[in-house]
């Protein structure tokens, strides 16, 4: 059961994952792996005002936030995806972003953005825009990302929250 895109026009923020992990793919839910830090960090950073889990991932839209993946096929990790799949997914992702025009696009993982953009990057807010959206790159929330601990990832979620607050202040 593949994960569902949660997209609609004018979202404040869209999270982009590389592709569903095996657990997420089986459950049909975003970031369903038991060790994935996504849902706890989303709340701890203040991006959402209440704790939610993968079992209610559709509620992300209640906060004017969306979710999608660059590649729809589930796998153990990015190494199981071919460059052809990744590049094809990048083309489809760009079309989605151009269709829905979010204010901020957050790539959950550095490698995913580097494949998408075709060049290297650093974590954090990028100088370039995609489909007129601000671009933010954070370390993958997967627990398998050993180079960044949960506390390190929280720093990037808090930076993203600041960018999101700025977008929301402009709207009001």
C-alpha positions as CSV (number, residue, x, y, z in Angstrom):
1,X,0.0,0.0,0.0
2,X,1.9,3.1,-1.2
3,X,2.0,6.3,0.8
4,X,-0.4,9.0,-0.2
5,X,0.8,12.5,-1.3
6,X,-0.7,15.2,1.0
7,X,-0.7,18.1,-1.3
8,X,-2.9,21.0,-2.2
9,X,-2.4,24.5,-3.6
10,X,-0.8,27.2,-1.4
11,X,0.6,25.1,1.4
12,X,3.1,26.9,3.7
13,X,5.5,23.9,3.8
14,X,5.9,20.6,1.9
15,X,8.3,17.9,3.2
16,X,9.9,15.8,0.5
17,X,11.2,12.4,1.4
18,X,13.4,10.3,-0.9
19,X,11.0,7.4,-1.0
20,X,9.0,5.3,1.5
21,X,11.0,2.9,3.6
22,X,9.8,-0.7,3.7
23,X,7.8,-0.1,6.9
24,X,6.2,3.0,5.5
25,X,5.4,1.3,2.3
26,X,3.8,-1.7,4.0
27,X,1.8,0.6,6.3
28,X,0.9,3.2,3.6
29,X,2.0,5.9,6.1
30,X,4.8,8.5,6.0
31,X,7.8,8.0,8.3
32,X,6.4,4.8,9.8
33,X,9.7,3.3,10.8
34,X,9.9,2.8,14.6
35,X,13.1,4.7,14.9
36,X,12.4,7.6,12.5
37,X,12.7,10.9,14.2
38,X,10.3,12.9,11.9
39,X,7.1,12.9,13.9
40,X,8.6,13.7,17.4
41,X,10.9,16.4,15.9
42,X,8.0,18.0,14.1
43,X,6.3,18.5,17.5
44,X,9.4,19.3,19.6
45,X,10.4,22.0,17.2
46,X,7.0,23.7,17.4
47,X,6.3,23.2,13.6
48,X,3.0,21.6,14.7
49,X,1.3,22.5,18.0
50,X,0.4,18.9,19.0
51,X,2.0,15.5,18.8
52,X,0.9,13.4,15.9
53,X,2.2,10.1,14.6
54,X,2.4,8.3,11.3
55,X,-0.9,6.7,12.1
56,X,-2.6,10.0,11.6
57,X,-0.3,11.4,8.9
58,X,-3.2,12.8,6.9
59,X,-3.7,15.4,9.7
60,X,-0.5,17.2,8.5
61,X,-2.8,19.1,6.1
62,X,-4.6,20.6,9.2
63,X,-1.4,22.6,9.8
64,X,-1.2,23.7,6.1
65,X,1.8,21.4,5.6
66,X,2.1,18.7,2.9
67,X,4.2,15.6,2.2
68,X,5.4,13.8,-0.8
69,X,8.3,11.6,-1.9
70,X,10.7,12.0,-4.9
71,X,10.3,8.3,-5.7
72,X,7.0,6.4,-4.9
73,X,8.5,2.9,-4.7
74,X,9.4,1.6,-1.3
75,X,12.9,0.4,-0.5
76,X,15.4,-0.2,2.3
77,X,17.2,3.1,1.4
78,X,18.4,5.4,-1.3
79,X,21.1,2.9,-2.3
80,X,18.4,0.6,-3.6
81,X,17.2,3.3,-6.1
82,X,18.7,3.7,-9.5
83,X,19.9,7.0,-10.8
84,X,17.3,6.7,-13.5
85,X,14.5,6.3,-10.9
86,X,15.9,9.3,-8.9
87,X,16.1,11.5,-11.9
88,X,12.6,10.5,-13.1
89,X,11.3,11.2,-9.6
90,X,13.0,14.6,-9.6
91,X,11.1,15.5,-12.8
92,X,7.8,14.4,-11.3
93,X,8.5,16.2,-8.1
94,X,9.3,19.5,-9.9
95,X,5.9,19.2,-11.7
96,X,4.1,18.7,-8.4
97,X,5.8,21.7,-6.9
98,X,5.0,23.8,-9.9
99,X,1.4,22.7,-9.7
100,X,0.9,23.3,-6.0
101,X,3.2,26.3,-5.3
102,X,4.1,25.7,-1.6
103,X,5.9,28.6,0.2
104,X,8.7,26.3,1.5
105,X,10.0,23.0,0.3
106,X,12.0,20.9,2.8
107,X,14.1,18.1,1.5
108,X,14.4,15.4,4.2
109,X,18.0,14.4,3.4
110,X,20.9,16.1,1.7
111,X,21.5,13.5,-1.0
112,X,17.9,13.8,-2.2
113,X,18.3,17.5,-2.8
114,X,21.7,17.1,-4.5
115,X,20.1,14.6,-7.0
116,X,17.1,16.9,-7.5
117,X,19.2,20.1,-8.0
118,X,22.1,18.5,-9.8
119,X,24.7,20.0,-7.5
120,X,26.1,19.8,-3.9
121,X,24.6,21.7,-1.1
122,X,24.8,22.4,2.6
123,X,22.1,21.9,5.2
124,X,19.7,24.7,5.9
125,X,18.1,27.4,3.8
126,X,19.3,27.4,0.2
127,X,20.1,30.5,-1.9
128,X,18.0,29.1,-4.8
129,X,14.2,28.6,-5.1
130,X,12.2,25.8,-6.7
131,X,8.9,26.7,-8.3
132,X,9.2,30.0,-6.5
133,X,9.4,28.2,-3.1
134,X,12.1,28.7,-0.5
135,X,14.2,25.5,-0.3
136,X,15.4,24.0,3.0
137,X,17.6,20.9,3.3
138,X,17.9,18.9,6.5
139,X,19.6,15.7,7.6
140,X,17.4,12.7,7.0
141,X,15.2,11.9,9.9
142,X,15.9,8.2,9.5
143,X,17.4,6.6,12.6
144,X,19.9,5.0,10.2
145,X,21.5,8.4,9.6
146,X,24.2,7.8,12.1
147,X,26.2,11.0,11.2
148,X,23.4,13.2,12.8
149,X,21.9,12.4,16.1
150,X,18.4,13.4,17.0
151,X,19.5,16.5,18.9
152,X,21.4,17.6,15.7
153,X,18.3,17.1,13.6
154,X,16.2,19.2,16.1
155,X,18.5,22.2,15.4
156,X,17.5,22.0,11.7
157,X,13.8,21.5,12.5
158,X,14.0,24.7,14.7
159,X,15.7,26.6,11.8
160,X,12.9,25.4,9.5
161,X,10.3,26.6,12.1
162,X,11.9,30.1,12.0
163,X,11.6,30.2,8.2
164,X,8.0,28.9,8.4
165,X,7.1,31.6,11.0
166,X,8.5,34.2,8.6
167,X,6.2,32.9,5.8
168,X,3.2,32.8,8.0
169,X,3.8,36.4,9.3
170,X,3.8,37.7,5.7
171,X,0.5,36.0,5.1
172,X,-1.3,37.7,8.1
